[in-house]
Amino acid sequence: MDKGNYYDRRKKFDNDSYRSNAGNEYAKNKIKKTSQTKLKTAFIGAIDRFEESFGHLWGHGLDYSELSSEQKRWREVWINCRDNVLDNGNDQLRSLLKEIEGYNITKNRYHVDIPVN
């Protein structure tokens, strides 16, 4: 057996394995970042829709000193609700990111067969 050939093949295998592992980590980090962005957009977007639709109840956009007593009461209710939604969303996000860590993720690359006549 030619030792040079064996070592060259082994070196290529190690490099391919390293590239594959680095690619897998890249794919995992990419899916984590994408998931994080989409989940945050979902729960923050929902909060925004509530503020658009019901914000008049608590004087959304007004300074606290300009609010009526009824609006102040509703603002306290809204702040509590909003904090609960954000806390729950962030808890779920952390749980998702932790769960993703338990998976091996690879990105499927494009594969095209070009028929030659």
Residue pairs with C-beta under 8 A, 6 or more apart in sequence:
23 106
23 107
24 104
24 105
24 106
26 107
27 105
27 106
27 107
28 100
28 101
28 103
28 104
28 105
30 107
31 100
31 105
32 97
32 100
35 96
35 97
35 100
36 93
36 97
39 89
39 92
39 93
39 96
40 89
40 93
42 89
43 85
43 86
43 88
43 89
44 86
44 89
46 85
47 82
47 85
47 86
51 60
54 78
55 61
57 71
57 74
57 78
58 67
58 71
58 72
58 74
58 75
58 77
58 78
59 66
59 67
59 68
59 71
59 75
62 71
64 72
64 75
67 75
